[in-house]
Amino acid sequence: MSQPLRHIESASSLPAQADVVVIGGGIIGVFAAYYLARRGVSVAVVEKGRIGAEQSSRNWGWCRQQNRDARELPMATKSLELWEQFAADTGEDTGFRRCGLLYLSNDEEELARWTKWRDFAKTAGVTTHMLSSQEASERGRLTGRAWKGGVFSPSDGTADPAKAAPAVAAALMKRGGTVHQNCAARGIEIEGGRVSGVVTEAGTIKTRTVVFAGGAWASSFCRQLGIRFPQATVRQSIVRVTGVTEPVPDALHTARVSITRRSDGSYNLAISGRGRVDPTAQLLRFAPQFLPMFAKRWRNVFPGGLEGIRAGHETLARWRLDAPTPMERMRILDPRPDAAAVKQTYNRAVELLPVLGRAGIANAWAGFVDNTPDGVPGIGEVPEIPGFILAAGFSGHGFGIGPGAGHLIADLVTGEKPIFDPAPYDPARFKHSAWGKVADF
């Protein structure tokens, strides 16, 4: 694979049964399994490829409250606490640091939106500082230019996408949970109208509860069960450059390019929201529900090519439980990065921070970001199949809110009081029209 990722070992064999089976070894799936194991629940994670190998290791690594949609803010705030608590409780290194996030702008409208969000954040107990022109220019002095203003969110931070999901999986195994890589879940067994097992390529695990955290594969998997889950993926590219000696901000966002320091001293470069939409049968099926989102982001989202069809994750085909599925033919979604985006991203970063011109491109990669029509994930039990918990459609925000999402899922499974209100994430909302509120980010 083109992006760095810590490797962990799998369990040698499947358990015959488990209280809960988690399908999907990304950041959401492993945190859900970890919090279940902490409560004494027997849990098995099945992953068709490697832990954290898809979007969980292909993102910026930002863990933020700043500019969150109001529906996601409680999850984001709790997640920051849980990132810290996880490290203290387990000793595992996710690379999490509250380094603060810096936003710089010369756009009056953008600054006005940030000011409005700051005022809202105060009502939610979130600290964020609007920066004057002098303050923004001082914090962004390495750019060598004056800025009209900006934002600094001191309590936000970053974690390392190369370390985080594997670290949580390692902690899960210490708690007695099992992790099974290169083991695709083909489908669900149902008895008496309820989940009774998970059929994998290596055998069946008997269980009464399934958490499906399959990322970009969620809609096609749900289709096998007769569940309609609208989802569209956007292919986004990231560039990684080697480190420099100058004090580049740990996490810097501008409208043209964003820069994030990794724990190894290298930097991720990306253009916020820029991506390509590869035409697939699934995209056409759900196109009416995604028109508002694409209309809002038309400046940064462009038509793609055949990468989505080649990947196979947005198929409308039905598959059998006794034969290889598309997930076994494509163990890890590893689309080719957009060459034009890579060039543009690097050039913009060097224009913004000339010192990066001395940093060579180490590598570049792409990932499929799983989006819902309103940009907010679907988390909750699907009424059509009792015992089936959906946790998908995190719309590019799942990494930072992974701990909070995982904790909430564990709450829902065990019947404990939810860590925050789960109502905004109820998957039932997707039965309604998409011409409602689309998240602002």
Solvent accessible surface area in square Angstrom, and as a share of the most:
residue,aa,sasa,rsa
1,M,96,0.43
2,S,43,0.27
3,Q,7,0.03
4,P,41,0.26
5,L,28,0.14
6,R,95,0.35
7,H,108,0.48
8,I,11,0.06
9,E,128,0.57
10,S,46,0.30
11,A,36,0.28
12,S,124,0.80
13,S,80,0.52
14,L,41,0.21
15,P,37,0.23
16,A,84,0.65
17,Q,133,0.59
18,A,12,0.09
19,D,78,0.40
20,V,3,0.02
21,V,0,0.00
22,V,0,0.00
23,I,10,0.05
24,G,10,0.09
25,G,1,0.01
26,G,21,0.20
27,I,5,0.03
28,I,15,0.08
29,G,0,0.00
30,V,0,0.00
31,F,0,0.00
32,A,0,0.00
33,A,0,0.00
34,Y,2,0.01
35,Y,10,0.04
36,L,0,0.00
37,A,8,0.06
38,R,85,0.31
39,R,67,0.24
40,G,68,0.65
41,V,27,0.15
42,S,55,0.36
43,V,6,0.03
44,A,1,0.00
45,V,0,0.00
46,V,1,0.01
47,E,18,0.08
48,K,18,0.08
49,G,1,0.01
50,R,61,0.22
51,I,2,0.01
52,G,2,0.02
53,A,3,0.02
54,E,36,0.16
55,Q,43,0.19
56,S,15,0.10
57,S,0,0.00
58,R,5,0.02
59,N,16,0.08
60,W,59,0.21
61,G,1,0.01
62,W,21,0.08
63,C,1,0.00
64,R,36,0.13
65,Q,9,0.04
66,Q,2,0.01
67,N,18,0.09
68,R,5,0.02
69,D,6,0.03
70,A,53,0.41
71,R,53,0.19
72,E,0,0.00
73,L,6,0.03
74,P,63,0.40
75,M,0,0.00
76,A,3,0.02
77,T,43,0.25
78,K,72,0.30
79,S,1,0.01
80,L,4,0.02
81,E,85,0.38
82,L,11,0.06
83,W,0,0.00
84,E,77,0.34
85,Q,83,0.37
86,F,3,0.01
87,A,41,0.32
88,A,87,0.68
89,D,70,0.36
90,T,32,0.19
91,G,67,0.65
92,E,20,0.09
93,D,80,0.41
94,T,2,0.01
95,G,14,0.14
96,F,31,0.13
97,R,95,0.35
98,R,85,0.31
99,C,32,0.19
100,G,3,0.03
101,L,0,0.00
102,L,9,0.05
103,Y,10,0.04
104,L,0,0.00
105,S,4,0.03
106,N,69,0.35
107,D,71,0.37
108,E,110,0.49
109,E,127,0.57
110,E,17,0.08
111,L,19,0.09
112,A,61,0.47
113,R,143,0.52
114,W,15,0.05
115,T,46,0.27
116,K,157,0.66
117,W,28,0.10
118,R,53,0.19
119,D,71,0.37
120,F,71,0.29
121,A,0,0.00
122,K,131,0.56
123,T,116,0.67
124,A,54,0.42
125,G,70,0.68
126,V,11,0.06
127,T,70,0.41
128,T,13,0.07
129,H,90,0.40
130,M,46,0.21
131,L,17,0.08
132,S,58,0.37
133,S,54,0.35
134,Q,150,0.67
135,E,86,0.38
136,A,0,0.00
137,S,27,0.17
138,E,95,0.43
139,R,108,0.39
140,G,2,0.02
141,R,149,0.54
142,L,45,0.23
143,T,9,0.05
144,G,72,0.69
145,R,89,0.33
146,A,77,0.60
147,W,14,0.05
148,K,104,0.44
149,G,3,0.02
150,G,0,0.00
151,V,0,0.00
152,F,34,0.14
153,S,3,0.02
154,P,47,0.30
155,S,33,0.21
156,D,1,0.00
157,G,0,0.00
158,T,5,0.03
159,A,6,0.05
160,D,9,0.05
161,P,3,0.02
162,A,12,0.09
163,K,62,0.26
164,A,0,0.00
165,A,1,0.01
166,P,0,0.00
167,A,0,0.00
168,V,0,0.00
169,A,0,0.00
170,A,12,0.09
171,A,2,0.02
172,L,0,0.00
173,M,63,0.28
174,K,145,0.61
175,R,120,0.44
176,G,61,0.59
177,G,6,0.06
178,T,41,0.24
179,V,0,0.00
180,H,8,0.03
181,Q,22,0.10
182,N,89,0.46
183,C,6,0.04
184,A,1,0.01
185,A,4,0.03
186,R,31,0.11
187,G,2,0.02
188,I,14,0.07
189,E,56,0.25
190,I,82,0.42
191,E,107,0.48
192,G,91,0.87
193,G,49,0.47
194,R,65,0.24
195,V,0,0.00
196,S,12,0.07
197,G,0,0.00
198,V,0,0.00
199,V,17,0.10
200,T,5,0.03
201,E,54,0.24
202,A,71,0.55
203,G,33,0.31
204,T,53,0.31
205,I,0,0.00
206,K,92,0.39
207,T,7,0.04
208,R,143,0.52
209,T,19,0.11
210,V,0,0.00
211,V,0,0.00
212,F,2,0.01
213,A,9,0.07
214,G,14,0.14
215,G,26,0.25
216,A,6,0.05
217,W,3,0.01
218,A,0,0.00
219,S,3,0.02
220,S,1,0.01
221,F,1,0.00
222,C,0,0.00
223,R,56,0.21
224,Q,34,0.15
225,L,36,0.18
226,G,59,0.57
227,I,12,0.06
228,R,124,0.45
229,F,4,0.02
230,P,1,0.00
231,Q,0,0.00
232,A,0,0.00
233,T,8,0.05
234,V,7,0.04
235,R,18,0.06
236,Q,54,0.24
237,S,17,0.11
238,I,8,0.04
239,V,1,0.01
240,R,40,0.15
241,V,0,0.00
242,T,64,0.37
243,G,40,0.39
244,V,31,0.18
245,T,137,0.79
246,E,45,0.20
247,P,104,0.65
248,V,10,0.06
249,P,27,0.17
250,D,42,0.22
251,A,2,0.02
252,L,1,0.00
253,H,23,0.10
254,T,5,0.03
255,A,68,0.53
256,R,115,0.42
257,V,0,0.00
258,S,2,0.01
259,I,0,0.00
260,T,5,0.03
261,R,83,0.30
262,R,10,0.04
263,S,54,0.35
264,D,99,0.51
265,G,15,0.15
266,S,7,0.04
267,Y,8,0.03
268,N,3,0.02
269,L,0,0.00
270,A,5,0.04
271,I,13,0.07
272,S,41,0.26
273,G,36,0.34
274,R,32,0.12
275,G,4,0.03
276,R,60,0.22
277,V,16,0.09
278,D,8,0.04
279,P,64,0.40
280,T,8,0.05
281,A,52,0.40
282,Q,1,0.01
283,L,22,0.11
284,L,130,0.65
285,R,81,0.30
286,F,0,0.00
287,A,33,0.26
288,P,85,0.53
289,Q,22,0.10
290,F,0,0.00
291,L,94,0.47
292,P,16,0.10
293,M,3,0.01
294,F,40,0.16
295,A,65,0.50
296,K,100,0.42
297,R,64,0.23
298,W,155,0.55
299,R,173,0.63
300,N,58,0.29
301,V,25,0.14
302,F,66,0.27
303,P,111,0.70
304,G,24,0.23
305,G,31,0.30
306,L,102,0.51
307,E,20,0.09
308,G,1,0.01
309,I,104,0.53
310,R,135,0.49
311,A,9,0.07
312,G,19,0.18
313,H,1,0.00
314,E,8,0.03
315,T,31,0.18
316,L,51,0.25
317,A,59,0.46
318,R,147,0.54
319,W,34,0.12
320,R,158,0.58
321,L,76,0.38
322,D,104,0.54
323,A,26,0.20
324,P,82,0.52
325,T,0,0.00
326,P,16,0.10
327,M,9,0.04
328,E,24,0.11
329,R,167,0.61
330,M,58,0.26
331,R,74,0.27
332,I,32,0.16
333,L,4,0.02
334,D,65,0.34
335,P,9,0.05
336,R,150,0.55
337,P,47,0.30
338,D,16,0.08
339,A,84,0.65
340,A,55,0.43
341,A,7,0.05
342,V,24,0.14
343,K,141,0.60
344,Q,63,0.28
345,T,4,0.02
346,Y,46,0.17
347,N,78,0.40
348,R,47,0.17
349,A,0,0.00
350,V,38,0.22
351,E,98,0.44
352,L,7,0.04
353,L,1,0.00
354,P,80,0.50
355,V,19,0.11
356,L,0,0.00
357,G,41,0.39
358,R,164,0.60
359,A,1,0.01
360,G,42,0.40
361,I,81,0.41
362,A,45,0.35
363,N,37,0.19
364,A,22,0.17
365,W,1,0.00
366,A,0,0.00
367,G,3,0.03
368,F,10,0.04
369,V,5,0.03
370,D,12,0.06
371,N,6,0.03
372,T,0,0.00
373,P,5,0.03
374,D,21,0.11
375,G,1,0.01
376,V,0,0.00
377,P,0,0.00
378,G,0,0.00
379,I,2,0.01
380,G,8,0.08
381,E,83,0.37
382,V,6,0.03
383,P,97,0.61
384,E,98,0.44
385,I,9,0.05
386,P,50,0.32
387,G,2,0.02
388,F,0,0.00
389,I,8,0.04
390,L,2,0.01
391,A,2,0.01
392,A,1,0.01
393,G,0,0.00
394,F,12,0.05
395,S,7,0.05
396,G,47,0.45
397,H,22,0.10
398,G,9,0.09
399,F,13,0.06
400,G,5,0.04
401,I,0,0.00
402,G,0,0.00
403,P,0,0.00
404,G,0,0.00
405,A,0,0.00
406,G,0,0.00
407,H,39,0.17
408,L,0,0.00
409,I,0,0.00
410,A,0,0.00
411,D,2,0.01
412,L,57,0.28
413,V,35,0.20
414,T,49,0.29
415,G,67,0.64
416,E,89,0.40
417,K,182,0.77
418,P,46,0.29
419,I,42,0.21
420,F,20,0.08
421,D,92,0.48
422,P,37,0.24
423,A,67,0.52
424,P,43,0.27
425,Y,2,0.01
426,D,64,0.33
427,P,18,0.11
428,A,36,0.28
429,R,54,0.20
430,F,13,0.06
431,K,142,0.60
432,H,128,0.57
433,S,85,0.55
434,A,15,0.11
435,W,171,0.60
436,G,53,0.51
437,K,113,0.48
438,V,17,0.10
439,A,1,0.01
440,D,82,0.42
441,F,85,0.35
